[in-house]
Amino acid sequence: MKKSNKFSPEVRERAVRMVFEHRGEYPSLWATVESIAPKIGCVPQTLHDWVRKHEIDIGMCDGVTGTERDRLKALEREVRELRKANEILRLASAFFAQAELDRRFKS
């Protein structure tokens, strides 16, 4: 099941920028997010997630950046493919080894 991206990257970037610009006007980050989210047309938790991801990407918070996350996904996909290929090769090797043994005993 794939999530639909209702908001374009430009809208997300603008919303995050608005949160950072107006952060000083509110007592907390969450209050800022709650005031800006309806203007964008999203729920506050979504905007808060965007802000957190941006903070991680620019190094304000600890975590895995977007580029690192993409690289990890690609490496995990490659590992899965290689394991599958190794299993196929292992089964084929066993099959041909058994066939060779059967051929020798019949001769």
Number of C-alpha atoms within 10 A of each C-alpha: 3 4 5 6 7 8 12 8 10 9 12 17 15 12 21 23 14 15 23 14 11 14 16 11 10 12 9 11 16 16 14 21 25 18 14 20 20 12 10 15 10 15 14 19 13 13 23 19 12 16 21 16 19 19 16 16 17 10 12 11 13 11 14 14 17 13 10 12 12 12 12 13 12 12 12 12 12 12 12 12 12 12 12 12 12 12 12 12 12 11 12 12 12 12 11 11 12 12 11 11 10 11 10 9 7 6 5
